Amino acid sequence: MTGDRTPANTLKRRGLMFVLSSPSGAGKTTISRMLLGADPEIKLSVSVTTRPMRPGERDGVDYHFATDAEFDQMVADDDFYEWAHVFGHRYGTPKGHIRSGLKDGQDWLFDIDWQGTQQLIQKDKQDVVAVFILPPSIDELRRRLETRAQDSAAVIDARMDRARAEISHWDAYDYVVINDDVDACFAKVREILHAERRKRRRQTGLIDFVRAMMG
């Protein structure tokens, strides 16, 4: 082989925004962490939030923690891809370097709800791949929330009401995966990511590759 040939598996491609959504307790955060740990080509899009920092969380790693005034200013400056109210606090996805990263082939992982997903699709539909994770049953979902021992019964009831509302939008997603086994669920999610990376419309280097092949 000559030294100036580019292997087909290293062709330039456009990155994607990989969305994982689920009702609270269905497993999207666990799957997200597994994906980030296993795949060096994807980075987490860190959200801005007005909620207080929880024990063990780190600013800039888990979330960018902001005051209401700071969040208001970001909204006014159109600095968000999307933002939403969740349980009395606000969460938003800052545009920042995401768009430039997409052009360079960087994939971004979004751990956001249905409302945020819709806003993201409205702004950059061509770059979004949306996956919804379902629990095996509504009873199992409640059991998982209770097992956490993090919330009061009233908060769990509120989360269950929101879960039913979230689940009702399952058909707005590109893919739906049932999380009855976390390893099997992760394997399916990773298969989706790998397939989406290989879609022709994201292989921006193919035109030059084929032209060179055809002479």
C-alpha positions in Angstrom: 0.0 0.0 0.0 1.1 3.6 -0.6 1.6 5.9 2.3 -1.0 8.5 1.3 -4.1 6.2 1.5 -6.6 6.8 4.2 -8.1 3.7 5.8 -11.9 3.6 5.4 -12.4 3.2 9.1 -10.6 6.5 9.9 -12.5 8.7 7.5 -13.6 12.1 8.7 -17.1 12.1 10.1 -19.5 14.4 11.8 -20.2 13.8 15.4 -23.6 13.2 16.9 -25.6 14.2 19.9 -26.6 10.9 21.6 -29.6 11.4 23.9 -30.5 8.9 26.7 -33.8 9.5 28.4 -35.8 7.6 30.9 -38.1 8.1 33.8 -36.2 8.5 37.1 -35.0 5.1 38.3 -35.2 3.4 34.9 -31.4 3.4 34.5 -30.3 6.1 32.1 -27.7 7.5 34.5 -26.2 4.0 35.0 -26.1 3.3 31.3 -24.6 6.7 30.6 -21.7 6.1 33.1 -21.1 2.6 31.5 -21.0 4.2 28.0 -18.6 6.9 29.0 -16.4 4.4 30.7 -16.3 2.0 27.7 -16.2 4.5 24.8 -13.5 7.1 24.6 -15.0 8.7 21.5 -18.0 10.2 23.4 -18.1 12.9 26.0 -20.8 13.9 28.5 -22.6 17.2 27.9 -22.5 18.7 31.3 -25.8 20.5 32.2 -26.2 23.8 34.1 -28.6 23.5 37.0 -30.0 25.8 39.7 -30.6 22.9 42.2 -28.2 22.6 45.2 -25.2 20.4 44.9 -25.7 16.9 46.4 -23.1 15.0 48.5 -20.3 13.6 46.3 -21.1 15.8 43.3 -18.5 18.1 41.8 -19.1 21.4 40.0 -18.2 21.2 36.4 -18.2 17.4 36.4 -21.7 16.3 37.4 -23.3 19.7 36.7 -22.4 23.3 36.3 -24.2 24.7 39.4 -25.6 28.2 38.9 -27.7 30.7 40.7 -31.1 31.7 39.4 -29.7 35.1 38.3 -26.8 33.4 36.4 -29.3 31.0 34.7 -31.6 33.9 33.7 -28.6 35.6 32.1 -27.7 32.5 30.1 -31.3 32.2 28.9 -31.3 35.9 27.9 -28.0 35.4 26.0 -29.4 32.3 24.1 -26.6 30.2 25.6 -28.7 27.0 25.8 -29.5 24.3 23.4 -32.4 23.5 25.7 -33.5 24.1 29.2 -36.4 22.9 31.4 -38.0 23.1 34.8 -37.6 19.8 36.7 -38.9 19.4 40.3 -38.7 23.1 41.1 -35.2 23.7 39.6 -34.0 24.5 36.1 -31.6 22.4 34.0 -30.0 23.5 30.7 -27.6 22.4 28.0 -25.0 25.1 27.2 -24.1 25.3 23.5 -20.5 26.2 24.2 -18.1 24.1 22.2 -20.6 21.4 21.3 -21.3 22.6 17.8 -17.6 23.0 16.9 -17.0 19.6 18.4 -19.6 18.0 16.1 -17.8 19.3 13.1 -14.6 17.7 14.3 -16.3 14.3 14.8 -16.8 14.6 18.6 -19.8 12.7 19.9 -21.8 14.1 22.9 -23.9 12.2 25.4 -27.0 13.9 26.7 -28.7 12.7 29.9 -31.9 14.7 29.5 -35.7 14.3 29.7 -38.4 14.4 27.0 -38.9 18.1 27.1 -35.2 18.8 26.7 -34.9 16.2 23.9 -37.6 17.9 21.9 -35.9 21.3 22.2 -32.6 19.7 21.1 -34.3 18.1 18.1 -35.9 21.4 17.1 -32.5 23.1 17.0 -30.3 20.4 15.5 -32.4 17.4 14.4 -29.9 16.1 11.9 -27.3 15.6 14.7 -29.6 14.0 17.3 -30.0 10.3 18.0 -32.6 9.8 20.8 -32.9 6.7 22.8 -35.6 6.1 25.5 -35.0 3.5 28.2 -38.1 1.9 29.7 -38.3 0.0 33.0 -39.5 -3.6 32.8 -42.7 -2.6 34.7 -44.1 0.4 36.6 -44.0 -1.7 39.8 -40.3 -2.4 39.3 -39.7 1.3 38.7 -41.3 2.2 42.1 -39.3 -0.5 43.8 -36.0 0.9 42.4 -36.9 4.4 43.6 -37.8 3.1 47.1 -34.5 1.1 47.2 -32.5 4.2 46.7 -33.7 5.5 50.1 -32.9 9.0 49.0 -36.4 10.5 48.8 -39.5 10.7 50.9 -42.7 8.9 50.0 -44.2 12.2 48.8 -41.2 12.8 46.5 -41.4 9.2 45.2 -45.1 9.7 44.4 -44.2 12.8 42.5 -41.5 11.0 40.6 -43.9 8.2 39.7 -46.4 10.7 38.3 -43.7 12.3 36.3 -42.5 8.8 35.1 -45.9 8.1 33.7 -45.9 11.4 31.9 -42.4 10.7 30.5 -43.3 7.2 29.4 -46.3 8.5 27.4 -43.8 10.2 25.0 -41.9 7.0 24.2 -42.9 7.1 20.5 -41.1 10.5 20.0 -37.7 8.7 20.2 -35.6 7.0 17.5 -35.0 3.9 19.6 -36.7 2.3 22.7 -34.8 -0.2 24.9 -36.3 -2.0 27.9 -33.9 -2.2 30.9 -34.7 -5.5 32.5 -31.0 -6.3 32.7 -28.5 -3.5 32.9 -25.7 -5.3 30.9 -28.0 -6.4 28.1 -29.5 -2.9 28.0 -26.0 -1.3 27.8 -25.1 -3.7 25.0 -28.1 -2.6 22.9 -27.5 1.1 23.5 -23.9 0.7 22.4 -24.9 -1.2 19.3 -27.2 1.8 18.4 -24.4 4.3 18.9 -22.0 2.2 16.7 -24.6 1.9 13.9 -25.4 5.6 14.0 -21.8 6.6 13.6 -21.6 4.6 10.4 -24.5 6.2 8.7 -23.6 7.5 5.3 -24.7 11.1 6.0 -22.3 11.3 8.9 -19.3 10.1 6.9 -18.2 13.5 5.6 -14.9 12.0 4.3 -16.6 9.6 2.0 -16.9 12.0 -0.9 -13.2 12.6 -1.2 -12.5 8.9 -0.5 -14.7 7.8 -3.4 -13.5 10.5 -5.7 -9.9 9.4 -5.1 -10.9 5.7 -5.7 -12.6 6.6 -9.0 -9.6 8.5 -10.2 
